[in-house]
Amino acid sequence: KLLAAVETLVLACMSIACHGLTEHELRLVKRVHKAAIDSAWIERHHTDSEDVVDAAEEYVFYGGGASLCSETLDLRVQREVLSAIGTARFGDATLKNAAATIFGMSDGNWSIEARVAGAPKDTLDVSEAALRAIAIHVLDAKSPAPFCWEPHELLDDSFETDGDSRPKLPEELHASFLIRHSLTHFPGQHWVLSNGATVTWMRTDFEPDEILLCGVAPGGLSEIDSPTERAAACTIAAMQELGGLRAMTKSQLADFLADKNVTICPSVSKYCRHFNGYCGASRKELATALQVISWHFSPPQFTMGNLGKVIESCQQSILNRERDPEYHLKMELRKVTCGDDPFFAEVSAAEIESLRSFGTKGLQDTYTRFF
Protein backbone atom coordinates (compact mmCIF):
# COMPACT_ATOMS: atom_id res chain seq x y z
CA LYS A 1 0.00 0.00 0.00
CA LEU A 2 2.88 2.34 0.72
CA LEU A 3 4.36 1.69 -2.72
CA ALA A 4 0.96 2.29 -4.32
CA ALA A 5 0.65 5.59 -2.41
CA VAL A 6 4.07 6.76 -3.66
CA GLU A 7 3.17 5.78 -7.23
CA THR A 8 -0.12 7.71 -7.03
CA LEU A 9 1.62 10.77 -5.58
CA VAL A 10 4.25 10.86 -8.32
CA LEU A 11 1.65 10.32 -11.06
CA ALA A 12 -0.51 13.16 -9.73
CA CYS A 13 2.42 15.58 -9.69
CA MET A 14 3.52 14.51 -13.17
CA SER A 15 0.01 14.98 -14.53
CA ILE A 16 -0.15 18.56 -13.22
CA ALA A 17 3.36 19.30 -14.47
CA CYS A 18 2.55 18.00 -17.97
CA HIS A 19 -1.05 19.12 -18.42
CA GLY A 20 -1.77 21.73 -15.74
CA LEU A 21 -5.15 21.98 -14.03
CA THR A 22 -8.55 21.88 -15.70
CA GLU A 23 -10.57 25.07 -15.87
CA HIS A 24 -13.11 23.61 -13.46
CA GLU A 25 -10.40 22.77 -10.92
CA LEU A 26 -9.08 26.33 -11.10
CA ARG A 27 -12.55 27.81 -10.61
CA LEU A 28 -13.21 25.45 -7.70
CA VAL A 29 -9.94 26.34 -5.94
CA LYS A 30 -10.58 30.04 -6.45
CA ARG A 31 -14.07 29.78 -4.92
CA VAL A 32 -12.77 27.86 -1.90
CA HIS A 33 -9.97 30.36 -1.23
CA LYS A 34 -12.23 33.35 -1.79
CA ALA A 35 -14.72 32.10 0.81
CA ALA A 36 -11.92 31.54 3.35
CA ILE A 37 -10.27 34.91 2.69
CA ASP A 38 -13.58 36.80 2.81
CA SER A 39 -14.35 35.20 6.17
CA ALA A 40 -10.95 36.18 7.56
CA TRP A 41 -11.32 39.70 6.13
CA ILE A 42 -14.54 40.27 8.09
CA GLU A 43 -12.61 39.41 11.27
CA ARG A 44 -9.67 41.70 10.51
CA HIS A 45 -10.68 44.10 13.29
CA HIS A 46 -9.86 41.29 15.77
CA THR A 47 -6.22 41.56 14.78
CA ASP A 48 -4.19 43.35 17.42
CA SER A 49 -2.82 46.69 16.19
CA GLU A 50 0.57 45.57 17.51
CA ASP A 51 0.67 43.14 14.58
CA VAL A 52 1.10 46.03 12.14
CA VAL A 53 3.52 47.89 14.45
CA ASP A 54 5.75 44.82 14.93
CA ALA A 55 5.96 44.27 11.18
CA ALA A 56 7.00 47.90 10.64
CA GLU A 57 9.64 47.71 13.41
CA GLU A 58 11.11 44.52 11.93
CA TYR A 59 11.33 46.16 8.53
CA VAL A 60 13.25 49.15 9.98
CA PHE A 61 15.54 47.20 12.33
CA TYR A 62 16.61 44.76 9.60
CA GLY A 63 17.31 47.55 7.12
CA GLY A 64 14.60 46.48 4.73
CA GLY A 65 15.61 42.83 4.92
CA ALA A 66 12.29 41.79 6.43
CA SER A 67 8.93 41.93 4.66
CA LEU A 68 6.76 44.87 5.62
CA CYS A 69 3.67 42.68 5.68
CA SER A 70 1.62 41.95 8.77
CA GLU A 71 -1.11 39.30 8.83
CA THR A 72 -3.72 41.96 8.07
CA LEU A 73 -1.72 43.42 5.17
CA ASP A 74 -0.98 39.93 3.85
CA LEU A 75 -4.72 39.19 3.87
CA ARG A 76 -5.40 42.37 1.88
CA VAL A 77 -2.78 41.32 -0.70
CA GLN A 78 -4.31 37.83 -1.00
CA ARG A 79 -7.74 39.30 -1.73
CA GLU A 80 -6.34 41.56 -4.43
CA VAL A 81 -4.31 38.76 -6.04
CA LEU A 82 -7.29 36.41 -6.00
CA SER A 83 -9.46 38.98 -7.79
CA ALA A 84 -6.63 39.68 -10.29
CA ILE A 85 -6.54 36.01 -11.34
CA GLY A 86 -9.92 36.62 -12.96
CA THR A 87 -10.61 34.12 -15.71
CA ALA A 88 -6.99 33.10 -16.31
CA ARG A 89 -6.68 29.53 -17.53
CA PHE A 90 -3.96 26.99 -16.96
CA GLY A 91 -3.87 26.55 -20.72
CA ASP A 92 -2.02 29.88 -20.83
CA ALA A 93 1.68 29.36 -21.50
CA THR A 94 2.86 31.31 -18.45
CA LEU A 95 0.64 29.45 -16.01
CA LYS A 96 1.39 26.09 -17.61
CA ASN A 97 5.12 26.71 -17.30
CA ALA A 98 4.60 27.65 -13.65
CA ALA A 99 2.79 24.36 -13.03
CA ALA A 100 5.62 22.44 -14.73
CA THR A 101 8.21 24.22 -12.60
CA ILE A 102 6.38 23.69 -9.32
CA PHE A 103 5.29 20.07 -9.80
CA GLY A 104 8.10 18.75 -11.99
CA MET A 105 9.76 15.96 -9.97
CA SER A 106 12.58 15.08 -12.36
CA ASP A 107 14.80 18.06 -11.45
CA GLY A 108 15.73 16.64 -8.04
CA ASN A 109 14.04 19.36 -5.97
CA TRP A 110 11.40 17.04 -4.55
CA SER A 111 11.77 14.53 -1.74
CA ILE A 112 9.24 11.97 -0.54
CA GLU A 113 9.10 11.22 3.17
CA ALA A 114 7.39 8.08 4.46
CA ARG A 115 6.84 7.66 8.19
CA VAL A 116 6.42 4.04 9.22
CA ALA A 117 5.43 3.10 12.77
CA GLY A 118 7.85 0.95 14.71
CA ALA A 119 11.23 1.00 16.44
CA PRO A 120 14.40 1.87 14.45
CA LYS A 121 15.66 -1.70 14.75
CA ASP A 122 12.45 -3.23 13.36
CA THR A 123 12.55 -4.84 9.93
CA LEU A 124 10.39 -2.82 7.54
CA ASP A 125 8.15 -4.38 4.91
CA VAL A 126 9.16 -1.61 2.49
CA SER A 127 12.77 -0.50 2.08
CA GLU A 128 14.10 2.90 1.08
CA ALA A 129 15.46 1.36 -2.11
CA ALA A 130 11.99 0.04 -3.04
CA LEU A 131 10.45 3.48 -2.52
CA ARG A 132 13.15 5.11 -4.64
CA ALA A 133 12.76 2.47 -7.37
CA ILE A 134 9.00 2.93 -7.73
CA ALA A 135 9.36 6.73 -7.95
CA ILE A 136 12.09 6.46 -10.60
CA HIS A 137 10.06 3.89 -12.53
CA VAL A 138 7.06 6.23 -12.71
CA LEU A 139 9.22 9.21 -13.70
CA ASP A 140 10.86 7.23 -16.50
CA ALA A 141 7.54 6.00 -17.85
CA LYS A 142 5.63 7.78 -20.58
CA SER A 143 3.73 11.00 -19.90
CA PRO A 144 0.62 10.38 -17.77
CA ALA A 145 -2.84 10.98 -19.12
CA PRO A 146 -4.46 14.33 -18.22
CA PHE A 147 -6.89 14.43 -15.33
CA CYS A 148 -10.54 14.03 -16.31
CA TRP A 149 -13.71 14.17 -14.26
CA GLU A 150 -15.69 10.97 -13.82
CA PRO A 151 -19.42 10.89 -14.69
CA HIS A 152 -21.62 12.49 -12.01
CA GLU A 153 -18.63 14.15 -10.31
CA LEU A 154 -19.58 17.66 -11.46
CA LEU A 155 -22.60 19.59 -10.28
CA ASP A 156 -24.81 20.10 -13.33
CA ASP A 157 -26.70 23.28 -14.12
CA SER A 158 -30.06 21.71 -13.33
CA PHE A 159 -29.49 21.94 -9.58
CA GLU A 160 -32.50 23.90 -8.31
CA THR A 161 -31.97 27.28 -6.70
CA ASP A 162 -34.15 30.32 -6.50
CA GLY A 163 -33.36 33.82 -7.70
CA ASP A 164 -30.83 34.71 -5.01
CA SER A 165 -29.01 31.35 -5.24
CA ARG A 166 -30.51 30.01 -2.03
CA PRO A 167 -31.67 26.37 -2.14
CA LYS A 168 -35.38 25.89 -2.75
CA LEU A 169 -37.29 24.47 0.19
CA PRO A 170 -40.12 21.99 -0.40
CA GLU A 171 -43.51 23.47 0.42
CA GLU A 172 -44.10 21.03 3.29
CA LEU A 173 -41.00 22.32 5.11
CA HIS A 174 -42.29 25.90 5.32
CA ALA A 175 -43.29 26.79 8.88
CA SER A 176 -44.76 29.63 10.91
CA PHE A 177 -44.21 30.70 14.52
CA LEU A 178 -46.46 29.25 17.20
CA ILE A 179 -44.55 30.48 20.27
CA ARG A 180 -41.82 33.12 20.63
CA HIS A 181 -40.49 34.18 24.01
CA SER A 182 -37.28 35.64 25.44
CA LEU A 183 -35.10 33.55 27.74
CA THR A 184 -34.61 34.61 31.34
CA HIS A 185 -30.96 33.92 32.13
CA PHE A 186 -29.20 35.04 28.93
CA PRO A 187 -30.05 37.25 25.92
CA GLY A 188 -31.67 34.72 23.64
CA GLN A 189 -35.02 33.56 22.33
CA HIS A 190 -36.92 30.29 22.15
CA TRP A 191 -39.20 29.54 19.22
CA VAL A 192 -41.70 26.76 18.59
CA LEU A 193 -42.58 26.29 14.90
CA SER A 194 -45.69 24.89 13.26
CA ASN A 195 -43.73 21.97 11.78
CA GLY A 196 -42.81 20.72 15.27
CA ALA A 197 -39.26 22.09 15.41
CA THR A 198 -37.99 24.16 18.33
CA VAL A 199 -35.25 26.74 17.94
CA THR A 200 -33.17 28.40 20.67
CA TRP A 201 -30.74 31.13 19.65
CA MET A 202 -28.51 33.78 21.19
CA ARG A 203 -26.68 36.68 19.57
CA THR A 204 -22.99 37.23 20.41
CA ASP A 205 -20.25 39.51 19.09
CA PHE A 206 -17.44 36.95 19.46
CA GLU A 207 -17.28 36.01 15.76
CA PRO A 208 -19.07 38.60 13.61
CA ASP A 209 -19.15 36.39 10.51
CA GLU A 210 -20.05 33.05 12.07
CA ILE A 211 -23.19 31.27 13.28
CA LEU A 212 -22.69 28.15 15.40
CA LEU A 213 -25.33 25.46 14.89
CA CYS A 214 -26.14 22.47 17.06
CA GLY A 215 -29.09 20.09 17.00
CA VAL A 216 -29.70 17.44 19.67
CA ALA A 217 -32.26 14.65 20.10
CA PRO A 218 -32.32 12.22 23.04
CA GLY A 219 -31.42 8.60 22.38
CA GLY A 220 -28.06 7.33 21.19
CA LEU A 221 -25.87 4.26 21.61
CA SER A 222 -27.70 3.50 24.86
CA GLU A 223 -30.69 2.37 22.76
CA ILE A 224 -28.65 -0.31 20.95
CA ASP A 225 -27.85 -3.76 22.33
CA SER A 226 -25.94 -5.16 19.35
CA PRO A 227 -22.16 -4.45 19.33
CA THR A 228 -22.22 -4.43 15.51
CA GLU A 229 -24.99 -1.81 15.42
CA ARG A 230 -23.05 0.31 17.92
CA ALA A 231 -20.00 0.09 15.65
CA ALA A 232 -22.20 1.05 12.69
CA ALA A 233 -23.53 4.10 14.55
CA CYS A 234 -19.96 5.20 15.29
CA THR A 235 -19.13 5.23 11.55
CA ILE A 236 -22.08 7.39 10.51
CA ALA A 237 -20.13 10.64 10.19
CA ALA A 238 -17.38 9.05 8.07
CA MET A 239 -19.87 7.27 5.78
CA GLN A 240 -21.85 10.47 5.21
CA GLU A 241 -18.66 12.38 4.38
CA LEU A 242 -17.69 9.82 1.73
CA GLY A 243 -21.16 9.29 0.29
CA GLY A 244 -22.41 12.82 -0.24
CA LEU A 245 -25.90 14.10 0.53
CA ARG A 246 -29.29 13.88 -1.09
CA ALA A 247 -28.71 13.13 -4.79
CA MET A 248 -25.24 14.72 -4.78
CA THR A 249 -21.98 12.81 -4.65
CA LYS A 250 -19.13 13.89 -2.39
CA SER A 251 -17.45 15.90 -5.17
CA GLN A 252 -20.74 17.52 -6.23
CA LEU A 253 -21.43 18.56 -2.65
CA ALA A 254 -17.93 20.03 -2.39
CA ASP A 255 -18.60 21.94 -5.63
CA PHE A 256 -21.89 23.29 -4.26
CA LEU A 257 -20.31 24.41 -0.97
CA ALA A 258 -17.01 25.64 -2.45
CA ASP A 259 -17.83 29.36 -2.14
CA LYS A 260 -19.85 29.01 1.05
CA ASN A 261 -18.63 28.93 4.63
CA VAL A 262 -20.87 26.02 5.68
CA THR A 263 -19.92 22.85 7.60
CA ILE A 264 -22.41 20.40 9.15
CA CYS A 265 -21.54 17.00 10.65
CA PRO A 266 -23.93 14.40 12.18
CA SER A 267 -22.89 11.98 14.92
CA VAL A 268 -24.24 9.62 17.55
CA SER A 269 -22.98 9.65 21.14
CA LYS A 270 -23.91 7.44 24.09
CA TYR A 271 -27.13 9.19 25.09
CA CYS A 272 -28.10 11.40 22.12
CA ARG A 273 -27.75 11.95 18.38
CA HIS A 274 -26.82 15.38 17.14
CA PHE A 275 -25.38 17.51 14.41
CA ASN A 276 -22.84 20.27 14.86
CA GLY A 277 -21.50 22.85 12.50
CA TYR A 278 -21.18 26.48 11.57
CA CYS A 279 -21.92 28.84 8.72
CA GLY A 280 -21.30 32.42 7.68
CA ALA A 281 -23.49 35.17 9.13
CA SER A 282 -25.16 36.11 5.83
CA ARG A 283 -28.78 35.17 5.16
CA LYS A 284 -27.68 33.18 2.11
CA GLU A 285 -25.24 31.00 4.06
CA LEU A 286 -27.67 30.45 6.95
CA ALA A 287 -30.30 29.28 4.46
CA THR A 288 -27.72 26.97 2.87
CA ALA A 289 -26.71 25.56 6.27
CA LEU A 290 -30.33 24.81 7.19
CA GLN A 291 -30.82 23.15 3.81
CA VAL A 292 -27.71 20.98 4.33
CA ILE A 293 -29.04 20.00 7.76
CA SER A 294 -32.33 18.91 6.17
CA TRP A 295 -30.40 16.77 3.68
CA HIS A 296 -28.91 14.81 6.58
CA PHE A 297 -32.44 13.56 7.28
CA SER A 298 -32.74 12.11 3.76
CA PRO A 299 -31.98 8.44 2.94
CA PRO A 300 -28.17 8.00 3.00
CA GLN A 301 -26.07 7.04 -0.04
CA PHE A 302 -23.89 4.29 1.44
CA THR A 303 -21.89 1.98 -0.83
CA MET A 304 -19.77 -1.11 -0.16
CA GLY A 305 -16.74 0.66 -1.60
CA ASN A 306 -17.00 3.48 0.94
CA LEU A 307 -17.76 0.98 3.70
CA GLY A 308 -14.52 -0.83 2.91
CA LYS A 309 -12.57 2.43 3.16
CA VAL A 310 -14.16 3.27 6.53
CA ILE A 311 -13.47 -0.21 7.91
CA GLU A 312 -9.84 -0.02 6.84
CA SER A 313 -9.45 3.45 8.37
CA CYS A 314 -11.07 2.37 11.65
CA GLN A 315 -8.90 -0.74 11.85
CA GLN A 316 -5.80 1.41 11.44
CA SER A 317 -7.01 3.83 14.14
CA ILE A 318 -7.54 0.92 16.53
CA LEU A 319 -3.99 -0.30 15.88
CA ASN A 320 -2.65 3.20 16.51
CA ARG A 321 -4.53 3.64 19.79
CA GLU A 322 -3.05 0.40 21.12
CA ARG A 323 0.37 2.07 20.90
CA ASP A 324 -0.82 5.15 22.81
CA PRO A 325 -0.06 5.07 26.58
CA GLU A 326 -2.82 7.62 27.27
CA TYR A 327 -5.39 5.21 25.81
CA HIS A 328 -4.39 2.44 28.21
CA LEU A 329 -4.46 4.88 31.13
CA LYS A 330 -7.99 5.91 30.12
CA MET A 331 -9.07 2.27 29.94
CA GLU A 332 -7.71 1.50 33.42
CA LEU A 333 -9.45 4.58 34.84
CA ARG A 334 -12.70 3.53 33.16
CA LYS A 335 -12.48 0.08 34.76
CA VAL A 336 -12.24 1.72 38.17
CA THR A 337 -15.15 4.10 37.59
CA CYS A 338 -17.47 2.07 35.32
CA GLY A 339 -16.44 -1.54 35.88
CA ASP A 340 -16.53 -4.06 33.04
CA ASP A 341 -19.91 -2.99 31.65
CA PRO A 342 -19.68 -3.59 27.87
CA PHE A 343 -21.65 -0.39 27.25
CA PHE A 344 -18.59 1.66 28.23
CA ALA A 345 -16.16 -0.45 26.19
CA GLU A 346 -14.43 1.02 23.13
CA VAL A 347 -15.34 -0.33 19.70
CA SER A 348 -13.08 -3.30 18.95
CA ALA A 349 -11.41 -4.41 15.72
CA ALA A 350 -13.68 -7.48 15.60
CA GLU A 351 -16.83 -5.32 15.82
CA ILE A 352 -15.56 -3.09 13.02
CA GLU A 353 -14.80 -6.14 10.89
CA SER A 354 -18.36 -7.43 11.46
CA LEU A 355 -19.64 -4.43 9.50
CA ARG A 356 -18.68 -6.24 6.27
CA SER A 357 -21.45 -8.78 6.86
CA PHE A 358 -23.72 -6.10 8.32
CA GLY A 359 -23.59 -4.43 4.90
CA THR A 360 -24.85 -1.11 3.58
CA LYS A 361 -28.50 -2.11 4.19
CA GLY A 362 -27.81 -2.53 7.90
CA LEU A 363 -25.92 0.77 7.98
CA GLN A 364 -28.76 2.58 6.21
CA ASP A 365 -31.31 1.15 8.66
CA THR A 366 -29.13 2.27 11.58
CA TYR A 367 -28.75 5.75 10.12
CA THR A 368 -32.49 6.07 9.45
CA ARG A 369 -33.20 5.00 13.03
CA PHE A 370 -31.27 7.99 14.38
CA PHE A 371 -31.88 10.57 11.60
C-alpha positions as CSV (number, residue, x, y, z in Angstrom):
1,K,0.0,0.0,0.0
2,L,2.9,2.3,0.7
3,L,4.4,1.7,-2.7
4,A,1.0,2.3,-4.3
5,A,0.7,5.6,-2.4
6,V,4.1,6.8,-3.7
7,E,3.2,5.8,-7.2
8,T,-0.1,7.7,-7.0
9,L,1.6,10.8,-5.6
10,V,4.3,10.9,-8.3
11,L,1.7,10.3,-11.1
12,A,-0.5,13.2,-9.7
13,C,2.4,15.6,-9.7
14,M,3.5,14.5,-13.2
15,S,0.0,15.0,-14.5
16,I,-0.1,18.6,-13.2
17,A,3.4,19.3,-14.5
18,C,2.5,18.0,-18.0
19,H,-1.0,19.1,-18.4
20,G,-1.8,21.7,-15.7
21,L,-5.2,22.0,-14.0
22,T,-8.5,21.9,-15.7
23,E,-10.6,25.1,-15.9
24,H,-13.1,23.6,-13.5
25,E,-10.4,22.8,-10.9
26,L,-9.1,26.3,-11.1
27,R,-12.6,27.8,-10.6
28,L,-13.2,25.4,-7.7
29,V,-9.9,26.3,-5.9
30,K,-10.6,30.0,-6.5
31,R,-14.1,29.8,-4.9
32,V,-12.8,27.9,-1.9
33,H,-10.0,30.4,-1.2
34,K,-12.2,33.3,-1.8
35,A,-14.7,32.1,0.8
36,A,-11.9,31.5,3.4
37,I,-10.3,34.9,2.7
38,D,-13.6,36.8,2.8
39,S,-14.3,35.2,6.2
40,A,-10.9,36.2,7.6
41,W,-11.3,39.7,6.1
42,I,-14.5,40.3,8.1
43,E,-12.6,39.4,11.3
44,R,-9.7,41.7,10.5
45,H,-10.7,44.1,13.3
46,H,-9.9,41.3,15.8
47,T,-6.2,41.6,14.8
48,D,-4.2,43.4,17.4
49,S,-2.8,46.7,16.2
50,E,0.6,45.6,17.5
51,D,0.7,43.1,14.6
52,V,1.1,46.0,12.1
53,V,3.5,47.9,14.5
54,D,5.7,44.8,14.9
55,A,6.0,44.3,11.2
56,A,7.0,47.9,10.6
57,E,9.6,47.7,13.4
58,E,11.1,44.5,11.9
59,Y,11.3,46.2,8.5
60,V,13.2,49.1,10.0
61,F,15.5,47.2,12.3
62,Y,16.6,44.8,9.6
63,G,17.3,47.5,7.1
64,G,14.6,46.5,4.7
65,G,15.6,42.8,4.9
66,A,12.3,41.8,6.4
67,S,8.9,41.9,4.7
68,L,6.8,44.9,5.6
69,C,3.7,42.7,5.7
70,S,1.6,41.9,8.8
71,E,-1.1,39.3,8.8
72,T,-3.7,42.0,8.1
73,L,-1.7,43.4,5.2
74,D,-1.0,39.9,3.8
75,L,-4.7,39.2,3.9
76,R,-5.4,42.4,1.9
77,V,-2.8,41.3,-0.7
78,Q,-4.3,37.8,-1.0
79,R,-7.7,39.3,-1.7
80,E,-6.3,41.6,-4.4
81,V,-4.3,38.8,-6.0
82,L,-7.3,36.4,-6.0
83,S,-9.5,39.0,-7.8
84,A,-6.6,39.7,-10.3
85,I,-6.5,36.0,-11.3
86,G,-9.9,36.6,-13.0
87,T,-10.6,34.1,-15.7
88,A,-7.0,33.1,-16.3
89,R,-6.7,29.5,-17.5
90,F,-4.0,27.0,-17.0
91,G,-3.9,26.5,-20.7
92,D,-2.0,29.9,-20.8
93,A,1.7,29.4,-21.5
94,T,2.9,31.3,-18.5
95,L,0.6,29.4,-16.0
96,K,1.4,26.1,-17.6
97,N,5.1,26.7,-17.3
98,A,4.6,27.7,-13.6
99,A,2.8,24.4,-13.0
100,A,5.6,22.4,-14.7
101,T,8.2,24.2,-12.6
102,I,6.4,23.7,-9.3
103,F,5.3,20.1,-9.8
104,G,8.1,18.7,-12.0
105,M,9.8,16.0,-10.0
106,S,12.6,15.1,-12.4
107,D,14.8,18.1,-11.5
108,G,15.7,16.6,-8.0
109,N,14.0,19.4,-6.0
110,W,11.4,17.0,-4.5
111,S,11.8,14.5,-1.7
112,I,9.2,12.0,-0.5
113,E,9.1,11.2,3.2
114,A,7.4,8.1,4.5
115,R,6.8,7.7,8.2
116,V,6.4,4.0,9.2
117,A,5.4,3.1,12.8
118,G,7.9,1.0,14.7
119,A,11.2,1.0,16.4
120,P,14.4,1.9,14.4
121,K,15.7,-1.7,14.7
122,D,12.5,-3.2,13.4
123,T,12.6,-4.8,9.9
124,L,10.4,-2.8,7.5
125,D,8.1,-4.4,4.9
126,V,9.2,-1.6,2.5
127,S,12.8,-0.5,2.1
128,E,14.1,2.9,1.1
129,A,15.5,1.4,-2.1
130,A,12.0,0.0,-3.0
131,L,10.5,3.5,-2.5
132,R,13.1,5.1,-4.6
133,A,12.8,2.5,-7.4
134,I,9.0,2.9,-7.7
135,A,9.4,6.7,-7.9
136,I,12.1,6.5,-10.6
137,H,10.1,3.9,-12.5
138,V,7.1,6.2,-12.7
139,L,9.2,9.2,-13.7
140,D,10.9,7.2,-16.5
141,A,7.5,6.0,-17.8
142,K,5.6,7.8,-20.6
143,S,3.7,11.0,-19.9
144,P,0.6,10.4,-17.8
145,A,-2.8,11.0,-19.1
146,P,-4.5,14.3,-18.2
147,F,-6.9,14.4,-15.3
148,C,-10.5,14.0,-16.3
149,W,-13.7,14.2,-14.3
150,E,-15.7,11.0,-13.8
151,P,-19.4,10.9,-14.7
152,H,-21.6,12.5,-12.0
153,E,-18.6,14.2,-10.3
154,L,-19.6,17.7,-11.5
155,L,-22.6,19.6,-10.3
156,D,-24.8,20.1,-13.3
157,D,-26.7,23.3,-14.1
158,S,-30.1,21.7,-13.3
159,F,-29.5,21.9,-9.6
160,E,-32.5,23.9,-8.3
161,T,-32.0,27.3,-6.7
162,D,-34.2,30.3,-6.5
163,G,-33.4,33.8,-7.7
164,D,-30.8,34.7,-5.0
165,S,-29.0,31.3,-5.2
166,R,-30.5,30.0,-2.0
167,P,-31.7,26.4,-2.1
168,K,-35.4,25.9,-2.8
169,L,-37.3,24.5,0.2
170,P,-40.1,22.0,-0.4
171,E,-43.5,23.5,0.4
172,E,-44.1,21.0,3.3
173,L,-41.0,22.3,5.1
174,H,-42.3,25.9,5.3
175,A,-43.3,26.8,8.9
176,S,-44.8,29.6,10.9
177,F,-44.2,30.7,14.5
178,L,-46.5,29.2,17.2
179,I,-44.6,30.5,20.3
180,R,-41.8,33.1,20.6
181,H,-40.5,34.2,24.0
182,S,-37.3,35.6,25.4
183,L,-35.1,33.5,27.7
184,T,-34.6,34.6,31.3
185,H,-31.0,33.9,32.1
186,F,-29.2,35.0,28.9
187,P,-30.0,37.2,25.9
188,G,-31.7,34.7,23.6
189,Q,-35.0,33.6,22.3
190,H,-36.9,30.3,22.2
191,W,-39.2,29.5,19.2
192,V,-41.7,26.8,18.6
193,L,-42.6,26.3,14.9
194,S,-45.7,24.9,13.3
195,N,-43.7,22.0,11.8
196,G,-42.8,20.7,15.3
197,A,-39.3,22.1,15.4
198,T,-38.0,24.2,18.3
199,V,-35.2,26.7,17.9
200,T,-33.2,28.4,20.7
201,W,-30.7,31.1,19.6
202,M,-28.5,33.8,21.2
203,R,-26.7,36.7,19.6
204,T,-23.0,37.2,20.4
205,D,-20.2,39.5,19.1
206,F,-17.4,37.0,19.5
207,E,-17.3,36.0,15.8
208,P,-19.1,38.6,13.6
209,D,-19.1,36.4,10.5
210,E,-20.0,33.0,12.1
211,I,-23.2,31.3,13.3
212,L,-22.7,28.1,15.4
213,L,-25.3,25.5,14.9
214,C,-26.1,22.5,17.1
215,G,-29.1,20.1,17.0
216,V,-29.7,17.4,19.7
217,A,-32.3,14.6,20.1
218,P,-32.3,12.2,23.0
219,G,-31.4,8.6,22.4
220,G,-28.1,7.3,21.2
221,L,-25.9,4.3,21.6
222,S,-27.7,3.5,24.9
223,E,-30.7,2.4,22.8
224,I,-28.7,-0.3,21.0
225,D,-27.8,-3.8,22.3
226,S,-25.9,-5.2,19.3
227,P,-22.2,-4.4,19.3
228,T,-22.2,-4.4,15.5
229,E,-25.0,-1.8,15.4
230,R,-23.0,0.3,17.9
231,A,-20.0,0.1,15.7
232,A,-22.2,1.1,12.7
233,A,-23.5,4.1,14.6
234,C,-20.0,5.2,15.3
235,T,-19.1,5.2,11.6
236,I,-22.1,7.4,10.5
237,A,-20.1,10.6,10.2
238,A,-17.4,9.0,8.1
239,M,-19.9,7.3,5.8
240,Q,-21.8,10.5,5.2
241,E,-18.7,12.4,4.4
242,L,-17.7,9.8,1.7
243,G,-21.2,9.3,0.3
244,G,-22.4,12.8,-0.2
245,L,-25.9,14.1,0.5
246,R,-29.3,13.9,-1.1
247,A,-28.7,13.1,-4.8
248,M,-25.2,14.7,-4.8
249,T,-22.0,12.8,-4.7
250,K,-19.1,13.9,-2.4
251,S,-17.5,15.9,-5.2
252,Q,-20.7,17.5,-6.2
253,L,-21.4,18.6,-2.6
254,A,-17.9,20.0,-2.4
255,D,-18.6,21.9,-5.6
256,F,-21.9,23.3,-4.3
257,L,-20.3,24.4,-1.0
258,A,-17.0,25.6,-2.5
259,D,-17.8,29.4,-2.1
260,K,-19.9,29.0,1.1
261,N,-18.6,28.9,4.6
262,V,-20.9,26.0,5.7
263,T,-19.9,22.9,7.6
264,I,-22.4,20.4,9.2
265,C,-21.5,17.0,10.7
266,P,-23.9,14.4,12.2
267,S,-22.9,12.0,14.9
268,V,-24.2,9.6,17.5
269,S,-23.0,9.6,21.1
270,K,-23.9,7.4,24.1
271,Y,-27.1,9.2,25.1
272,C,-28.1,11.4,22.1
273,R,-27.8,12.0,18.4
274,H,-26.8,15.4,17.1
275,F,-25.4,17.5,14.4
276,N,-22.8,20.3,14.9
277,G,-21.5,22.9,12.5
278,Y,-21.2,26.5,11.6
279,C,-21.9,28.8,8.7
280,G,-21.3,32.4,7.7
281,A,-23.5,35.2,9.1
282,S,-25.2,36.1,5.8
283,R,-28.8,35.2,5.2
284,K,-27.7,33.2,2.1
285,E,-25.2,31.0,4.1
286,L,-27.7,30.5,7.0
287,A,-30.3,29.3,4.5
288,T,-27.7,27.0,2.9
289,A,-26.7,25.6,6.3
290,L,-30.3,24.8,7.2
291,Q,-30.8,23.2,3.8
292,V,-27.7,21.0,4.3
293,I,-29.0,20.0,7.8
294,S,-32.3,18.9,6.2
295,W,-30.4,16.8,3.7
296,H,-28.9,14.8,6.6
297,F,-32.4,13.6,7.3
298,S,-32.7,12.1,3.8
299,P,-32.0,8.4,2.9
300,P,-28.2,8.0,3.0
301,Q,-26.1,7.0,0.0
302,F,-23.9,4.3,1.4
303,T,-21.9,2.0,-0.8
304,M,-19.8,-1.1,-0.2
305,G,-16.7,0.7,-1.6
306,N,-17.0,3.5,0.9
307,L,-17.8,1.0,3.7
308,G,-14.5,-0.8,2.9
309,K,-12.6,2.4,3.2
310,V,-14.2,3.3,6.5
311,I,-13.5,-0.2,7.9
312,E,-9.8,0.0,6.8
313,S,-9.5,3.5,8.4
314,C,-11.1,2.4,11.6
315,Q,-8.9,-0.7,11.9
316,Q,-5.8,1.4,11.4
317,S,-7.0,3.8,14.1
318,I,-7.5,0.9,16.5
319,L,-4.0,-0.3,15.9
320,N,-2.7,3.2,16.5
321,R,-4.5,3.6,19.8
322,E,-3.1,0.4,21.1
323,R,0.4,2.1,20.9
324,D,-0.8,5.1,22.8
325,P,-0.1,5.1,26.6
326,E,-2.8,7.6,27.3
327,Y,-5.4,5.2,25.8
328,H,-4.4,2.4,28.2
329,L,-4.5,4.9,31.1
330,K,-8.0,5.9,30.1
331,M,-9.1,2.3,29.9
332,E,-7.7,1.5,33.4
333,L,-9.4,4.6,34.8
334,R,-12.7,3.5,33.2
335,K,-12.5,0.1,34.8
336,V,-12.2,1.7,38.2
337,T,-15.2,4.1,37.6
338,C,-17.5,2.1,35.3
339,G,-16.4,-1.5,35.9
340,D,-16.5,-4.1,33.0
341,D,-19.9,-3.0,31.7
342,P,-19.7,-3.6,27.9
343,F,-21.7,-0.4,27.3
344,F,-18.6,1.7,28.2
345,A,-16.2,-0.4,26.2
346,E,-14.4,1.0,23.1
347,V,-15.3,-0.3,19.7
348,S,-13.1,-3.3,18.9
349,A,-11.4,-4.4,15.7
350,A,-13.7,-7.5,15.6
351,E,-16.8,-5.3,15.8
352,I,-15.6,-3.1,13.0
353,E,-14.8,-6.1,10.9
354,S,-18.4,-7.4,11.5
355,L,-19.6,-4.4,9.5
356,R,-18.7,-6.2,6.3
357,S,-21.4,-8.8,6.9
358,F,-23.7,-6.1,8.3
359,G,-23.6,-4.4,4.9
360,T,-24.9,-1.1,3.6
361,K,-28.5,-2.1,4.2
362,G,-27.8,-2.5,7.9
363,L,-25.9,0.8,8.0
364,Q,-28.8,2.6,6.2
365,D,-31.3,1.2,8.7
366,T,-29.1,2.3,11.6
367,Y,-28.8,5.8,10.1
368,T,-32.5,6.1,9.4
369,R,-33.2,5.0,13.0
370,F,-31.3,8.0,14.4
371,F,-31.9,10.6,11.6
